[in-house]
Amino acid sequence: MREARQGLRRSEFVLYFQPIIDLRLEKVASVEALLRWNHPTRGLLAPGMFECLFEDSEVGPAVQRRVLKLAIAWLRKHAAVAGSLAVNFTSMDLRGAESARLVLALLERAGVAPASLCVEVTEGTVFGRASGEPATALRILHAAGVRVALDDFGTGYASLVHLKEIPVDVLKIDRSFIDGMLKDDGASEEIVRAVLALGHGLKKDVIAEGVETIAQLTRLRELGCAYAQGYLLGRPSPKLPTGDALKRAA
């Protein structure tokens, strides 16, 4: 934890950006902010290599505040960019009304419209405890205009009842189903079909995560998937994504 505190003081925690592509218009629809740690000796680290930090009651929230401030600064600088910026939140970041008001206050202070921010959560963050603090925070944020995305959809606790009770604008199909779509006995593709039908029926955007091959991209288009994200379409980068990879892959 000592290294992390030093890293915070030295601004070693930075954001990389990955495009989410509109497959119909072949352009960037929105962007996801991904945390990285520019460690002085270990190099650039992804969150999976320091996830224990988020379990610490002091360091975890401090890192998330850093992420949120960087994200809002990015939004302020790129106000003309279409779409929203998705930022990952954990249950520790969504501690009821107070947490939501802090996010909204930071947005207001920076002059950034709430609709420019998309709070991205996993199913386990809120579903299964729908009346708890994370759900309360999401309702307040959503009422103010902030978008809500449900990450890794299909792998956790969500149900149709929860989707009715909790404000969700975006469903993100977990990468495991995209990876298995052309490999297994057809079960993964049926799940992808079902999520697309569910999302479209509920008037929610659906994003396919982890698209890495042209074959996957082609099949998703055939299934009517409008949005996709993955290494084929753009790797995380410290620069503003352009979506040029889609044209090269087409």
PyMOL commands that set and color helices and strands:
alter all, ss='L'
color gray80, all
select helices_A, chain A and resi 2-9+47-49+51-55+59-77+91-93+96-110+114-116+123-126+133-143+160-165+175-180+187-201+214-222+244-249
alter helices_A, ss='H'
color red, helices_A
select strands_A, chain A and resi 13-22+27-39+43-45+85-88+117-122+147-153+170-173+205-208+227-228
alter strands_A, ss='S'
color yellow, strands_A
deselect
rebuild
show_as cartoon
